[in-house]
């Protein structure tokens, strides 16, 4: 199983309007096992160039043999890995602290979302590999073809600020007089993710070009100890009980920025908003 297929069943032989189901608990168990394996591995990294070269190998058996060879060279091949090897290999390309915290946060958020939206039929897939950018953190799917794209970020003890003029996010530390740039701007990252997903991740969206073009709200999740700064009132949008920062991008699209503790409320209210809007459109038609 490749990292881009984490939590997915085998793709259907023909594109279908309704895609194959995803087992949320299996995705969570796989990520939890990855956490355990990462603890055993410790501070081992694999160059990104090596990772990209192995990804291009089509033969699955050869691919796994190459991965084992790299792990053996790192002195960790004897560990009893049960995590899908390509996922483990993907994580080994990140710094130790970054990769562990990323998976830990994903597990925590997915458990909360699964509990909150189990009755609504939520399905989730995590760490979708992107050929040139960071992996997609989390995708949500609801019956009726409602989708969400989540990007989890934390910048330590800092406020996260959206600069309207420069159309970028910045961070502000408590002792800083000014703003610090964020190296990988989440607005740009999410825009690239959306374009790639709609072209290459058809099984998740239902397999048709029409399904892939359905609204895909982008959510930037700010994780503690980071927090969103207060912005001008005009930058906020309200969906039911949820009031969220809306960062618009002149080159196309926008994203919603929320603090980690507000994710469930926002998804709930935005989902209700989309369902009601579609029902209203149906009445008009």
Buried (B, 14 or more C-beta within 10 A) or exposed (E): BBBBBBBBEEBEEEBEEEBBEBBBEEBBBBBBBBBBBBEEBEEBBBEEEBBEEBBEBEEEEEBBEBBBEBBEEBEBEEEEBEBBBBBBBBBBBBEBEEBBBBBBBBBBBBBBBBEBBEEEEBBBBBBBBBEEBBBBBBBBBBEEBBBBBBBBBBBEEBBBBBEEEEBBBBBBBEEEEEBEEBEEBBBBBBBBBBEBBBEBBBBBBBBEEEBBEBEBBBBBBBBEEBBBBEBEEEBEBEBBEBBBBBBEBEEEBBBBBBBBEBBBBBBBBBBEBBEEEBEEEEEEE
